């Protein structure tokens, strides 16, 4: 399997158990219609989500498949949410779009669609999650000490960038094997370089400094998501596309 296809399936959490391969067929109108029908007729949100995660195509077709899963899942909880809980759910959906906004290609459309479908399935399985306070950052803002940490906690957009970066980094760290020490060291070096590069000295930051930090964070999580090589090779040009 080519590396970029493998990456798509990893990001979508596609795990096909033994004996399940025969139920997933890819390509062509007949197979597209068959999967559409199977998802629409699934007995539950969780069953539809499981089918989607097993049989996602890794292409733009997954946008349609994911929309069926999302609609089925939302019917079980969306109308029951308070306005605040609905906003919390919408924010999680927006984070899926934000995370992959700088990625190009149909593979990333599929990954984003999978992210949204899994958010809907998660909230359907645990509606109480929508009632939990939205995080302001990837860390406890009550313990913010540095100027950068305080800036992150004082700006909603920068906080969202930090949340996405934290999730991407944690996922990358969890799945890293040979280059885990390099990844930890590289992340620390990058993070230490941001304040000087963006003029982060004290809060509040200037609009220029805020924009600079957000751009650095967005380039960083985009690079970490798309890097299929060792981190040292990818980080030579942060944010650059990786050639499959």
N, C-alpha and C positions, 0 to 999 in steps of 0.2 A: 504494500500500500504506500502511495506517495506521501511524503511528510505533511504536505498542507492538508490532504484529506484526513490523515490521522489526527492532526491538530483540531480540525473541525469537529470530529467525533468526540475527542476528549473534552472540548469546551462545552459540547452539548450534553455531556454525561451519557453518551450513548453506550450502553453495555448490553450486548445481545447474548442472552443466556444460551447454553447448549440446547439444541433442539428447536430454537425459536427462529433460526435463520430462514426457514422455508416460508414464514408468514410475511416476510419483508421482500418486496420486489420493487426495483427501482427503474425509472425511466419509462417514457411512453405514456400516451393518454389513458390507456386501459389501466395501467398500474396507478396512475395519478387518481383516476376516478375511484378505483378500488380502495385506496387508502383514505380518500375523502369520505367515502361511504362508511368504512370501518370506524373512523374517528367520530363521525356523526352519530353512528348507532352504538357507540360504546356505552355500557351500562352506567358508567359514572365518570366523574371528572378524573379521578385517579386512574381509572382504566384507560381513558383517552390519553392522559399524559404519559402513561407507561408505554402505550402503543406508539405514540409520537416519538418518544425517546429511543425506542428500539428501531423504528423504521424511518427516521428523518433522512431526507435525501442529501442534505449538505449542499443545497442549492436554493435559489430564490423560491422554489416551489414550497419550501418549508414555511414561508410567510402565510400561505393559504392554510396549510395544515395546522400551524400554530393558532391561527385565528379561530379555527373550529374548537380547538382545545380551550382557548381562553373564553370563548362564548359559553361553552358547556360548564366550565368551572365557575364563571361569574354568576351564572343563574342560581348557584347554590348559596351565594353569600353577599353579592354586591348590594342588593336592595336592603339588606339588613344592617348595613354599616351606617354609623353616624357620619355627619359631614366631615368631622375630623379624621375618622378612620378611613373614609373614602379618599381623603387627601393623602393619607399615609400610603395607601395602596397605589394611588396615582404616582406618588413620588418614587416608589420602588420600580414601577414600570418605566418612568422617565430615566432612572439610573441605567436601565438596560440600554436604552437608546443612546444615552450619553457615553457609556463605556465604549461603544463601538462606532461612535460618530466619525472618527478619523480613519476608520478602516475602509478599504475599498474592495469591491468584488462581491460576487454572489455568495461565496462561502460565508462572508461575514454577515450578510443578510440572514442567512440560515442560523448563524450563531445567535444573533440578536433576537430572532424569532423564538429560538429555543429558550433563551433567557426569559422572555416575556411569558411564554407558556408555563415555565416552571415557577415563576412568581405567582401567576394565577392559581396554579395547582397548590402551591404552598399556602396561600391565603384561604383557599377552599378547605384544605385539610385542617388549618388552624386559624379560624377567623379572628380569634383573640389577638393574633399577631398585629392586626391592623390597629388595635387600640393601644399598642405600645408606643411610647414617645419616639419620634424620629431622632436618630443620632445626629449630633452636630458635626462630628468628625469621626475618624477611625479610632480615636483614643478618648479618654475621659477629659473633657475640657475643664473640669474643676481642678485638674492637676497640671494644666498648661503652665509652662515656665518660660520657655524661650520666646523671643519675639515672633518667630515663625509659627510656633504653636498657638500663640495668642491671636495672631493674624488669621490662622485657619479657623479658629473658634469664633471669630468676630465677623466673618464674612460667609454668608450662606453658600455662594457659588464655590468659593474656595473649599469650604467644608465638604461639599458634595464631591469635589475633585479628590479630596483626601480620602473620603469614604471609598470611592471606586478604586483608588490606588491601593488602599489598604487591603481590599478584597482581592485584587489582582495579584498583589505581592504575596499574600497569604496562600493563595491557590498555587502560585508558581513555586513557592517555598515548599509546600506540601508535596508537590509532584516532582521536585528536583531530586536528583540522586547524586551524580558525580560532581555537579557544580554547586551544591548547596553552600559550602563555605565561601565560594567566589561570589555567589548571589548575595549573601549577607554582607560581605565586605563591599561589594559594588553598590549596594543600596545605601549603606552608611556614607560612602564617599560621595555619592550623588546628592544625598540629602544635605550633607555638610556644605556642598558647593552652591546650593540654591540661594541662601541668604546673601552671599557676596555678589552673586550674579544678578540678583534682582533688587539689590539695595534694601534688604530687610534689616532695619536697625531698631525701629521702635514702632509701636502701634499707636494710632492708625497708620496704615501704609498709604502711600500715594496711589492714585489710580493706575499709574504706570507700573508700580511695583506689584500691585495686586494682579494686574493682567499678566505680568511676567511670570509670577509664581504659578498662576493657573495654567499658563501655557506649558511651563516646565512639568507640572503634574500630569497634564493631559498627554504630553509627549512620552512621559515615563510609563504611564499605564498602557498606552497604545503599544509601545515597544515591548513591554513585558508580555502582553497578550500575544503578540505576533512572533515573538522570538522562538524559533525552533532549534537554534544552535546554542552553544554555550553563551552565558550572559556576557562574557568578556568580548565575544565577537559581535554580539548585537549592540552592545552599549557604545560601540565606537561611533555610531551615528544615531543617537536617540531619536525615536519617532520615525525613522526611515522605514520604508516598506521592506519586508524580507522577500527576496526573490524565491518563489517555490522551486 
